[in-house]
Amino acid sequence: MSKTKFFSLFIILSFCFVPGVAQKFKAEKEEIERLLNQTVADFNDAKYDKAMESSKQALVTSFAINDDSYIAQSYNTIGVIYNECSDPKKAIGFYEKALSYAKKANNDKLYNWIYGNLGSTYYYNQIDVPKGISYYKKALQYAIKINDTTEIINTKLNMVGAYYSIDKFEEANEYLNEIKDKILKSNDEEAKMRMNTLLGIYNTNHGKKLEAEQYYATSEKIARKNQFESYLINIYENLVRHYKQYNETEKAKEYKYKLDSLSKVVYSDDKLDKVQKAATQIELDEYKMQLERVEQANDMHQKSLKESKLIVILFIVILIVLLLFLLTLYKSIKLREQANFELKKANEELVLAKEKAEEASQLKSQFVSTITHELRTPLYGVVGITNIILDEHKELANSPHLKSLKFSAKYLLALVNDILQINKIEEKRIVLESLIFNLTDEITLIKNSIEYIADKNNDKFTVEIDTAIPEFLIGDKLRLSQIIMNLASNALKFTKNGEVTISADLKKVEGKVYFIEFKVKDTGIGIAKEHQEKIFDKFVQIERKEEDYQGTGLGLAIVSRLMELFGSEIQLESEENIGTTFTFTIGFEFDEEKSREIINNIEVDLSTSSLYNILVVEDNKINQVVTKKIIQGSNMSCTIVDDGYAAMVALERETFDLILMDINMPLINGFETTRKIREKGIMVPIIALTAFDKEEVTEEAISAGMNDIMVKPFEPSKLFQVISGQIKQKENAG
C-alpha cells in the first residue's frame, strides 16, 4: 500500500486583548503574532532554518510575558518544522509540550491544531497509524466544536490518507464522500490538490491506471501553480510508486530524478543544520527561562518570609521542642532494643543456626535450579501453542480467554525469572558487563514497553534526559534497565490519574566516569513511614486497603541488590497520598575511542530468506510441535527425532544445515549426543535448546562441542537470528 503525506499550513489566531493586564503586553503580543506569521511564510517557502529562528524568538517572548496560549502556539510550530525535517521523535516532544500549555490556556482551536499534528506525526512517519487516526478523531471533534470548515476538511483528508495507508478503503471513502462536493465547490486550491492525490492513490491500488494518472496530473498542476513544493515532493513519491507498480521503469526513473532534485533544494543539509542549531538554542533558552521563573518565585518567597518573621520564629521554637521530644523517644527505643539484644541466644546457638542456614542455602540453590527448569519447559509449550492457535485461527485474535492464557504464562515466566535473578545475585554469580549504549534510547524503550500500564491507569508518563549526558556510555545497560523498569512499573501500578516521571541528570565527571543521578517520581498512593525500611526485602508486599496490586514482592529486592553491584545506594522519599520518589546515582564510562571500537565490532543483522534444513532433537511432544511450527513459519524445513541415537541415524541418512539439540533427554542427553556427533567428524552447527539457566550449562555445552545456547521459552525472531548467524559463520569459515 503506497503512503501519502500531507502537511497542513499554520493558521494564527487573532486574540482580543483584555483591558488592563492584556494592554500591558500589547506590543509584545503583536511582535509574537508577527513572528508566528513570519514562521508560516518561511515554512511555506521551505526556509525551515528561518522558520525555526522565528519560532524560537516567538517562544522566548511568550515565556517573557507568561502567555500560555502563545507558548503553546510556538511549541506547535517548532514541532511541525521538526516533523517536516524528518525528526518525528523531537516533533512529538514539542507537541506534547504544546499540549500541556494548551490545557492551561483551555483553547479549543489549539487542541484542534496540536491533536491534528500529533496524528500526522504518527501516521506520516509510519510510527503507529492507528494511534495517528485516534489523534485525528480528537482533532476533528474540536474542529466540529469550533465550527471551522477548513479544519474539518483538512482533518478528514488526513484521515482518508491514514486509512488508505492501512488498506481500509471503505472507512476512508466514508470521510472522503462527506467533503468531496464541498472541496470541488470551494476556492481552496490546497484541498483540491490533496483530494486529487488521494484519488490517484485509490485508483493506483484498484487497477485503474489511466484514471490515477489523470488525478496525479491535476494534483501536480495545482502544486506547481501555487508553488507547493512539499506537496510536489509527495506527488512525485506517489508517481514513482505508481509507475513501479505498473512496471513502467523509465517513467518511474523520470519522476525519481525530479523527486531527488526537488528534495535536495527543499531539504538541503545546510538548512537542516541551521534548524538543529536553532533547536539547540531553544532548549538552552527554555532552561534559562525556567531558572528565571524559579529565581522570581524565590524572591517573592523571601519577601513573604520577611513579612512573617514572627511566625517563622514561633515555628522554629515548636520544631525544636518536637525534635527534643523525638530525640527522647529515639533514645528510649534504643535502650529497649539494647535490653532485648542482651537476652538473645548464646553464641553456640548462633553458630549452629549459621551451619543450618548454609545447608539450607545449598538446598535452596538446587531447588531453584530444578524448579525453574521444570517450569520453563511447560511454559515453552503453553506460549508456543497459544501463538500457534492465534496464527491458525485469526478469528480468535481478540479472544479474552487466549489473551488471559498468554498473559498468565508470561506472568509465571516473569516470576520464575525473578526468583532465579534474586538467587544469582545472592550467590554473587552476576558480574557487571561493559557494553556501549544510548541512555535516551534505553529509557525510551522502557517507557514504550510499560506505557500500557499508564494508559490503563490514566497516568501521564514522561521522560526527562539531561542534554549534557554523552550520547554513548559504557556500562551494564541490562542491569540499569532492570532497575528502572522495576521502579517505573511499580510507580505506574500504584498511581492512578496522576503523573510518573523518569529523569536522568549529569551530577559530576571524574576523568572518564560520568556520574548520573536517576529519579523515578510518582504522584501515587505513597508508602507509610513504618513500611519504608522493609520494602526492599524479598517477598514483601505492603498491605493495601482497597486495591489488589498483583506482584511477587521481588521487584524492589532485585533493585536493591543490583544497586550494590553498581556500588551505589537508592534513596526513598515518600508520603502517603502525595507520592514517592526513588533516587540513585551510577557512574558510567565515556570514551569516544573505545565507543567507536565497540560500535565497529557490533554484529550486523544476519537474517536471511534462505531455505535451511534443520534437525530438531527433542523428546517432549508438545515442544516438538511448537519448535516445528516456529521453524516452518520462517520457510525453513525440519526433521524431528525423539532422542540422541535417532539423531545420529538421521545424520547418516541426510545432510542438515543446523541441529537444535535439547539437553535433558532420556537414553542419552544432549551433551553426550553432541560429543558423539563431533567424534564422527560432523561439524554442522549445534544450538542447545534448554530450560536450564544459561550460566549453569554454558561450560559443559562448550566442552561438548555446541556452538550456542537458547533458553526456553524464547522469541522466534531471536532463534532465527542465531540460526542464520551460525550457518553464515560456518559458511564463511569453510
Secondary structure, DSSP 8 states (H G I E B T S, - for coil): ------------------TTHHHHTHHHHHHHHHHHHHHHHHHHTT-HHHHHHHHHHHHHHHHHTT-HHHHHHHHHHHHHHHHHTT-HHHHHHHHHHHHHHHHHHT-HHHHHHHHHHHHHHHHHTTS-HHHHHHHHHHHHHHHHHTT-HHHHHHHHHHHHHHHHHTT-HHHHHHHHHHHHHHHHHS--HHHHHHHHHHHHHHHHTTT-HHHHHHHHHHHHHHHHHHT-HHHHHHHHHHHHHHHHHTT-HHHHHHHHHHHHHHHHHHT-HHHHHHHHHHHHHHHHHHHHHHHHHHHHHHHHHHHHHHHTHHHHHHHHHHHHHHHHHHHHHHHHHHHHHHHHHHTS--HHHHHHHHHHHHHHHHHHHHHHHHHHHHHHHHHHHHHHHHHHHHHH-GGGTT-HHHHHHHHHHHHHHHHHHHHHHHHHHHTT------EEE-HHHHHHHHHHHHHHHHHHHT-EEEEEE-TTS-S-EEE-HHHHHHHHHHHHHHHHHT-SSSEEEEEEEEEEEETTEEEEEEEEEE-SS---GGGTTTTTSTT-----SS------S-HHHHHHHHHHHTT--EEEEEETTTEEEEEEEEEEE--HHHHHHHHHTS----------EEEEE---HHHHHHHHHHHHTTT-EEEEESSHHHHHHHHHH---SEEEEESS-SSS-HHHHHHHHHHTT----EEEEESS-HHHHHHHHHHHT--EEEESS--HHHHHHHHHHHHHHHHHH-
